[in-house]
Amino acid sequence: MKNDRILGIPLSVMLNENTKVKRFDENLSTIPSSWLKIHYKIYPRMERLYLDKKEKTTTFPRDIFKKRRSVRNFDSKLLRKGQLSAILLYSAGITYKSGTWDSALRAYPSAGARYPLEIYPIILKSKEIGSGAYHYNVKENSIELLLEGNFGNIIFQLVGKQEMIKTASAVIVITCIFDRVQSKYGERGYRYAFLEAGHLAQNIYLISPLLGLGCCGIGGFLDDRINSLLDIDGMNESAIYLLALGGYGRE
Ligand SMILES: Cc1cc2nc3c(=O)[nH]c(=O)nc-3n(C[C@H](O)[C@H](O)[C@H](O)COP(=O)(O)O)c2cc1C
């Protein structure tokens, strides 16, 4: 596929750079009303078929979908290793392997099975796992310690002082190594990365309540500060989505 370029720079690289958050607007006091109205598209004059609210089968786990909510107030329970393991394995891990690693498949769909995403759990509150920044080793379902330390205050600043970080027990950073997908799909592959991050994050959202956890996606973060924290360059590999995770409800 052709890589469209301006002044020799691929458009996806320009888009990535130009959509990075460089600073937060601290002066935003009132929320514009256009940000509050939710729009619904309807075709009032067209014939309609009303759909059932309840699927008849008793095994359909409708609660899983009803309970999918963004949680921003976590309880004081510390993150357990088993919880993190289940979250990572069933959101991003290998769920099918019969031959070589090159045919192994994961919990989320990936365009052309190129798997450009990487996961970095940042542990804030746990007794069983030391605080620090880790990388998820997909092959082993293990986490590799990159940097020891408590990054709660730093992450709080890097997400524009969002209060949820104060009670979160972990922050999951999803990054993308763009070449893995763009070497096959060119500029369009840039889009696929974000679709895949959405699939992966939705897994985290749906699994969390089953484990006594809550989560919240975070799209607003100082990209290159998060990238620096993880020692990635922000071009070939860049953070694209964060999720706060913490104790919530019963297991
Ligand atoms: C891409 C994306 C970015 C988001 N970023 C934030 C964020 O930075 N802070 C936050 O509190 N919620 C964030 N959210 C959560 C939304 O605010 C939330 O999904 C929305 O209000 C609907 O609520 P629900 O998820 O509970 O159904 C984000 C959600 C998505 C999908």
The ligand as an ORCA input file, in Angstrom:
! r2SCAN-3c Opt
* xyz 0 1
  C     -11.438      7.139     24.068
  C     -11.992      7.423     25.431
  C     -11.372      8.340     26.242
  C     -11.871      8.599     27.519
  N     -11.169      9.447     28.328
  C     -11.624      9.691     29.566
  C     -10.883     10.522     30.430
  O      -9.804     11.032     30.100
  N     -11.389     10.747     31.669
  C     -12.565     10.191     32.094
  O     -12.962     10.435     33.230
  N     -13.283      9.383     31.291
  C     -12.844      9.110     30.036
  N     -13.527      8.258     29.229
  C     -14.773      7.609     29.708
  C     -16.036      8.311     29.157
  O     -16.170      9.555     29.803
  C     -17.247      7.407     29.414
  O     -17.114      6.243     28.622
  C     -18.557      8.098     29.073
  O     -18.804      9.147     29.956
  C     -19.737      7.118     29.105
  O     -19.850      6.522     30.394
  P     -19.752      4.938     30.628
  O     -18.423      4.459     30.088
  O     -19.850      4.745     32.102
  O     -20.891      4.275     29.913
  C     -13.057      7.960     27.973
  C     -13.690      7.035     27.135
  C     -13.162      6.761     25.891
  C     -13.854      5.738     25.021
*
